Every structure is written in C-alpha cells, then in structure tokens.
C-alpha cells in the first residue's frame, strides 16, 4: 500500500515495500512482523516479486501531482545480507531515475548504522533513513529486548547527520516500564536531536510475541486507550511546538491486525491519530484563560487550518462542548488556509 502525508501543496506519497525480517537479529518483545506486514519472517521476497509490486503501486499514483518516493520497511534494512541490500537499492534506483521520484528511504536499527554502512549507500538516491529508536530510556529498551543502547542511538544520529539524508525517528509509547514521564523525557531528547520527522506508535500486545507471554503471566499491563491518547497528546504537543512533523501516529490498519485474536490487548484503534490530535486541541483549548477573550460576547471566533477541523471539533463536537461548559462561550470556527496547521488563533473581530 502507498503511504502519504502533506508537504507544501503536494502530497507525499510513498511506494511502501515490506522487506523480509532477515535484517533483525531477534524479535523484540512486542514484535510480530508477520502480523504487521502479512509476510512470513522466513520468506525471502524475490527481486522480481518486489519489482511487480513497485509497478503496481506506481500505476495508482500520479507522479506529476505528488511527491513520490520508494520506502523499504518491515525489517532492519542495513542488517539485510549485503548482496540483497544492493539488489534492492539498484531496483529502487532504477524506478527513481525512470520516474524522477524523490528517492529511497528505509528503516533500520540504530546499532546497524556505522561509517562502512553509510559508505555503501553512496551513489544511490537515498532520501531518508529512519531509526527505530522506540525509547531513550535504558530500562525500557532492555525490558523490551531491543538489543541496542541509548548510546547507539546518539552515535547513529551523529553519523547520519554527516550525510545529506533526512533523519526520521520512530518511537513507541507504553512499552514495558514506560510511563508518561519517561515518554516526555524521550520526546524532549528526540527534539534536541532535531530529526526531520518522527513516527509514534502505541504498544500493542500481538499474538505470538514475548509481550503476550508477559501479559498472560500478569507481568505486563498495556496502557489503556484513554491513557495512550492523553499521554501521546502531550508528546505530540512538544513536537508540534518544535515544528517537527509527525508523519504517522499509530499502526496502519491492516487485514492481519484486524484478524480475530491478532491483537491480544492494548490501545488499538483504527482512528487513533484523530483521537490523539483531538485531545491535543482540547488540552490547548481548556488551558486558555478568560483574559484571552476580549469583551462580553458569548461567541468566540477561532481561526484554524481547514485540515484541522475534524480534530479540533473532536468526536461529536465534544471539544467545542467542553469549551462551552468551562467558559460559557460558543466557538465559531473560521477556516483559513493561511493558518499554520496544528495551531489556532482567536480572532478579535471579523
């Protein structure tokens, strides 16, 4: 499936190719790539099969109207067998050049980035490298069986910053021993590292994982959906205030995840991004003081970007109702495409 997010006046669309799990030395406590990707770990996808998938996805994308790139996800790309990496990079380069695409991006582990790895990438149209960081708390990493250290993250970020590639950081909330305080500290430290974008995923207890065993033994309790929404909204706020784009919030809904028994427990919701962003706006609204409103008018005019309307209103206009309950004033929304996304402004007069 192709992924997308907004960039300027065009959509960012990615030809997303899930590669084998061969690049990972072991399974992290929460990981079941077969459920996430629909591909068996032991299956090596042929280059011919992957090429057919690239062609199929490109058929549904107007490359002239969209920023298009090729993304390899699913395993740790730079941990794949070297010859297989090169085959994938050459295949991606072929289509980047033929269709004048943005480039290639891939995800990998922080401990699978070093000077030699980056040297091997030279000559290929690499657009971005995404690091599966998950947390910057040592205990959380250890208890999640990540197999890398916090220092590995800093080292990888430093090396990638010496290249022309964009840096993406993937985070998870609700891992074993995680807390709101730890997640906020991780977000603050990630902001200090200044990535070009981030992804945030809630931790789910998936069938067939170590986390399922811990959950069944009562040794792990996942965050509730409401805690995940409220806690992640606080992290999201930090990233938005720092102008760091969040290109994904939550796992992408798939047939595999929706199978009966695939998700044993945890905060799975197909529209979790909207719920988190609604909570983010609600937090901002309820923190306003009465000094923010001039005059005695019962109506408050607020400017928002049109794309934020659904999240700003909240489910069933709950955010607007919560505001009225607290301030006894009704919000009138003014949609303005010049308003910066994920922000709003109180309009003094129309």
N, C-alpha and C positions, 0 to 999 in steps of 0.2 A: 504494500500500500504506500502511497506517497504522503509525506508529511508536509505541513505548511504552516507558516506564520507570516505576519505582516512586516514589510520593510519598505519605508517610504511609501510610494504609491503603487508598488507592485507586491505581489505575494511571493514569499519564499516558499518554494516547493522542492521537496527532496525525493529523488528516486531512492527509496529505502530498501536496501538489500540486507537480509539477515544471513550472516555467515555462520559456519559451524562454531560450536562451543570449544573447539580444539585449543583455542588460544588461552584458556583459563587452566591453571594447574590443578584446581579443585573447585568444588561447589561451595560458595559462600552459604552461610546458614539459611538465608532467605531465598536462595536462588533455585529456580526450576525453569531453565531456559526452554525446555520443551513446551511448558505451558504458556510461557510468554511469547515464544516465536512460532510454535507449532512445528518446530523442526527437532528431530532426534539428535542428541549430542553426538552419537557415533556416526552419523551420516555426513559424508563429505560431499558437498554440493559441487557438481562439475561446473567448469567454466562455461560450457555450452548452455547448461540449465540457467545459470545466472545471467548470461547474455540474453536469453529469451525473456527473462523477467524484466531486465532493463528495457528492452524493446517494447514490451507490453505496457509498462508504466509510462514510457515516453509518449506512447500513442494517445494517452489521455491528458497530456499536458501541452498547452500552447507555449512553447519555449520563447516566443516573441513577446508574450504578455506577462511572463513570470520570470523571476529569478530562480533558475533551476540548477540543482547540483545532484551529485550522487553520494549517498551515505551508506557506509558499511557498518552495520550494528549487529549485536547478538553475542559476540564473543570479544575477547581482547585481541584486536586486530594485529598489533605488533607482537603478539605471542603466537600467532599462527606460524606454521612452517614457512621458512623464508621463501622457498620457491612458490608456494601458494600465494603468499602476500604479493609477490612480484606479478604473478598472473592476474590477480585481482586489480592491482594498480594499473597494469597495462591495459586491461579491459576497460576500466573506468576512464583512463586517459583517452582511449580510442573514441568514446562517446562524448567526452568533454570537448575534444577537438572538433569532432564532426558536427555537433550541435551548438558549439560555442557556449557550453554550460559554465557555471561558476567555478566548479572544481569538485574535488573529492574531500569528503570528511569521514572520519571514523572514530570509534570509541575504543579505549584501551585502559589498562590498569596503570596507575602511577609508577609502579615498580617495573613496568615494561617500557619505560622511556629512558633512553640514555643517549650519549653522543653518537654511538655507532648506529643505533636505530634511526635517529634523525638524519644521519648522513645517508642512509639507504633510501630515504624518502626524496632526496634531492633529484630534481629532474622530472618529478611527477607533479601534476597540478593540484597539490594539496591545498584545500581551502581552510580546514579547521581540524583540530584534534580535541576530542572530548575525553576528559579524565573521569573515570568512575571513582570519585573521592568518597562519596557516601557520608562521611563524618570526619571531623578533625579532632575527635576525642579518642585517645588511645584505648581506653577501656571498651568503648563502643566498637571500635574496629576489631579488637581482639575477640570480643564475645560474639561478633558477627562472622568470625572465621575469614576475615578479609585477606589475611596473609601479607599485608603491607603496613608500613608505619606512617605516622603523620609526616615524618621527615622525608619519606619517599615522595609525598605529595609536593612538598616545598621544592625538592630537587627537580621533579618533573616540570613543575610550573616554571622554574628558573630556566631550564633548558629550552622549553617551548617558547619562552619569551625572547630567546635569541634567534628565533626563526621568524619568517613572515606570516606564519599560520595563525589563524584565530584560535583562541583558547576557550573551550567550554568546560564547565564543571558540573558533574551530576551529583546530586545529594539525595539522601534518603532520610525520612523522619520516622521516628517510632521504632528504631532498631533496638535490640537488647541493651538495656541500661541507658537508653536515650531519655532525655527529658526536655521540657521547654527551655530550661536554662542552657543545657548543652547545645541544643539546636540553634538557639540565638547566638551563642558564642561561636559556633561553627559558621553561621551566616556572616557574622561580623568579621571573622578571619578571612572568609572567602572574599568578601568585599574588599578587604585590604590587599588581596592577591589580584584584584581587578580583572576578572575574566571578562570575555566579550559577551558571554551569555551563560545562563545556568538552566538546569532542569531539576525539578524537585519531585520525588516520588514518595508516596506513603508506603510503609512496610506492610505487606500482606503475608498471611500465613498460607503458603501454597502447598498443595498436596505433594508429598514425596520429598519434602525438604527437612533439613535438620531442625528448622524452626518449628515445623509441625510436631516433631518429636518432643521438643521443649514445651510447646503449648499443651500437648496432650498430657504431659507429666506435671503441668502446673508451674513450670519454671520460666515461662514467658507469657506475658499478657500484652496483646497488641493495644495500641491506642484506639479509643473509640472514634467513631466517625466525627462526632462533635469536637472532641479534643483535637483531632487532626486538623479539622477546619479552623478552629480558633488559634491553635499554635502555629500552623503553617501561615495563616494570615499575618501573624506578627513577623515572621521571617520575610514574607513577600513584601511587606511594607519597607523593610530595610533595603531590599534590592531595588524596589521602585524609587525610593528616595535617593539611591546612589546611581540611578539611571542605568542599571544593569538589566537587560532583558531576560525574562523568564520564558523560554520557548516551549516548555511543557510543564504542566502541573498534573501529576497523576499518570498512571499507566494508561496506554491507549486501549480502549475496549477491543477485545478480540473474541473470536468464537471459542478459542481454547479457554480463556479466562471465564467465559460465561457458561462453560460446561458444568453440569451438576457435580459438586464435590471438588472442583478445581481450586476454589478459594475456600480454605477451611475456616478462616477467621480474619478479622482485620477490616480497616476502613475502605472497602471497595465501593466506589460509586462512579457510574459512567460519566457523570457531570460534575466531578469533584472540583474541577478548576473554577467553574462558575460559582459553586458554593463557597470556595475559599476567597475568591475575589469579591463576592457579595459581603462576606464577613469583613474583609479589608475595608471596603467602603463604609460599612456600618460602624466599624471602630472609629473611623475618621469623623463620621457624622456626629456620633454621640460624644466625641471629645470636644466638639465646638462649645464655646461659651456664649452666653447671651450677649456679650459685648461684640460678638461677630455680626449681630444683626442691628441695623440702624432703624429707628422709627418704631412705630407700634403696629405696623401692618401685620396681619395674620398670615400673609403669603410671603414666602422666601423664594426668590428666583436663583437657581443654581445652574451654572454652565457646565456641561460635560461633553466629552467627545461622543459622537453617535455610537461608536462601537462599544462604549462602556454602559449603555443604557440598561441592558438586562441585568448586569452585575450590580449596578448602582441601585436599581429598584429593589433587588432581592426577590426571592420567591414570593409570588403573590403580593408584590409591593410591600413586603414585610419591613424593609429598611425605611421606606417613607413613613410607614405607620409607626415604627419605633421612634423616629424623629418627632413625629407629631405628638406621640404620647409624652415625650420628655419636654419638648419646648412649646407645645400647644400652637405650633405653626405648621402650615401646609407648604410642602415643597412643590414649586412649579419648575419642571426641567426645561432648560433651553439647550438644545443640541447644537453644538458649534464644532465644526471640523478643525478649527484652529486651536481648540483647547487641547493641551497636551494629554495624551492618553494616561489613564490611571490617576488622574488628578481632577479636581473640580474647583470652581470659583463661585463665590457668592456675588451676585450682580446687585449693585446698589440701586440701579434704576434702569428701566427699559426705555 
